[in-house]
Amino acid sequence: MSLRICHQTVDDPMPMWRKYAWDYPRTIREYELGDLGDLDVLTEAEAWRSRIINSRLTNGERDQVVGGAACAPWASVQAGADPGIRQSRRVCLAW
């Protein structure tokens, strides 16, 4: 199976995926496959989890992100605005 990444075709992506899994097992376990919790609530722990991927998020920035998500006008966001993302207040990144 081939995979297209940044306008380039990778004929056999398995070695690339294996290397990623070998190099970044904690990222896969704790960030990518971490507990989703309530998809309508962003918690401090979920925001802080971005540090696993070297985000340099500070305590103050974490609090701003969580506070902003809690009071954001989500009701005004049209459901299905992005068909690649399921209806939720949380944005889930997908490969």
C-alpha positions in Angstrom: 0.0 0.0 0.0 1.4 3.4 -0.9 0.9 6.6 1.0 1.0 10.2 -0.3 2.7 12.7 2.0 3.5 16.3 0.9 3.1 15.7 -2.8 5.4 12.6 -2.6 4.4 9.0 -2.8 5.9 6.6 -0.3 5.5 3.1 -1.8 6.0 1.2 1.4 5.2 3.3 4.5 5.6 0.4 7.0 9.3 1.0 7.7 8.6 4.7 8.3 5.7 3.8 10.7 7.9 1.2 12.5 10.7 3.7 13.0 8.2 6.3 14.4 6.8 3.7 16.8 10.3 2.7 17.9 11.5 6.3 18.3 8.4 7.7 19.9 6.6 5.0 21.9 5.6 7.5 24.7 4.0 9.9 22.2 1.9 7.0 20.8 0.9 5.7 24.2 0.2 8.9 26.1 -0.6 11.5 23.4 -2.0 9.9 20.3 -3.8 7.0 22.1 -4.3 8.8 25.4 -7.7 8.8 27.1 -10.1 11.0 25.2 -12.3 11.7 28.2 -15.4 13.9 27.6 -15.1 15.1 24.1 -17.0 18.3 25.0 -14.6 19.4 27.8 -10.9 20.3 27.6 -9.2 19.5 30.9 -6.0 20.8 32.2 -4.5 17.3 32.0 -5.5 17.0 28.3 -3.9 20.4 27.5 -0.8 19.6 29.5 -0.5 16.3 27.6 0.8 18.3 24.6 4.1 18.6 26.5 4.7 15.0 25.5 5.3 16.3 22.0 7.6 19.0 23.3 5.0 21.8 23.2 6.7 24.1 25.8 3.2 25.1 27.1 3.5 27.0 30.4 1.1 26.7 33.3 -0.4 30.1 32.4 -0.8 29.2 28.8 -2.5 25.9 29.8 -4.9 27.8 32.0 -5.7 30.3 29.2 -6.4 27.4 26.7 -8.6 25.6 29.1 -10.4 28.7 30.2 -10.9 29.8 26.6 -12.3 26.5 25.6 -14.7 26.5 28.5 -16.2 29.9 27.6 -15.9 29.7 23.8 -19.2 30.2 21.8 -19.3 26.6 20.6 -23.1 26.8 20.0 -22.4 29.3 17.1 -20.1 26.8 15.3 -22.1 25.0 12.7 -22.1 21.2 13.2 -20.5 19.4 10.3 -18.5 22.5 9.3 -15.5 20.2 8.7 -16.7 16.8 7.5 -13.4 15.2 8.5 -14.0 16.0 12.2 -16.8 14.4 14.1 -19.3 16.7 15.7 -17.6 17.8 19.0 -16.2 20.8 20.8 -12.8 19.1 20.7 -10.7 19.0 17.6 -9.2 15.6 17.0 -6.3 15.4 14.6 -6.3 12.4 12.3 -3.7 11.1 9.9 
